Amino acid sequence: MDIKENKNELIHIRIEPTIKDKSEDIFKKLGINMSYAVSLFLNQVILKNGFPFAVELPQKNESEIEALARIIESTGGNGEVNDRNQKIIHLYSVGDIDYETAVFAIKRSFVK
């Protein structure tokens, strides 16, 4: 893109006022305006030949405990959670371990 090009194309969008205001506050701290931020985004779309970030469907809304309970059930557990697995679930729910680690540890507890 030639910097000397005239900027004469106009984009009109509707957006929630709070999103606009919060975005403008951040852009102000970065020393740019909304127009420049949109131009940056569009240039990244061109460079990446798509969105410059992952666009994904949201994960099924399932509580952490429900997700781990489903894993425990799938391993052939009897539906009761022993003390060791309760500790693993607690560590996961407070963010001390990630989901994969919790699942691995719980599945391992069922291996004989």
FENNORNOR-V497810 format. One record per pair of residues at least 4 apart in sequence whose C-alpha atoms are under 7 Angstrom apart, sorted by the first residue. I is the first residue (numbers start at 1). J is the second residue. D is the distance in whole Angstrom. If there is no record, write none. Layout:
BEGIN
i = (I:I)
j = (J:J)
d = (D:D)
END
This chain:
BEGIN
i = (15:16:17:18:19:20:21:22:23:24:24:24:25:26:27:27:27:27:28:28:32:32:33:34:35:36:37:38:39:40:41:42:43:44:44:45:45:45:45:46:48:62:62:63:64:64:65:66:67:68:68:69:70:71:71:72:72:73:73:75:75:81:81:82:83:84:85:85:86:87:88:88:89:89:90:91:91:91:92:92:92:92:92:97:97:98:99:100:101:102:103:104:105:106:107)
j = (20:20:21:22:23:24:25:26:27:28:33:34:29:30:31:32:33:34:32:33:36:37:37:38:39:40:41:42:43:44:45:46:47:48:52:49:50:51:52:50:52:66:67:67:68:93:69:70:71:72:103:73:74:75:103:77:106:77:79:107:110:85:86:86:87:88:89:106:90:91:92:102:93:102:94:95:96:97:96:97:98:99:102:101:102:102:103:104:105:106:107:108:109:110:111)
d = (7:6:6:6:6:6:6:6:6:6:7:6:6:6:6:5:6:7:6:6:6:7:6:6:6:6:6:6:6:6:6:6:6:6:6:6:5:5:6:7:6:6:6:6:6:7:6:6:6:6:7:6:6:6:7:6:7:5:6:6:7:6:6:6:6:6:6:6:6:6:6:6:6:7:6:6:5:6:6:5:6:7:6:6:7:6:6:6:6:6:6:6:6:7:7)
END
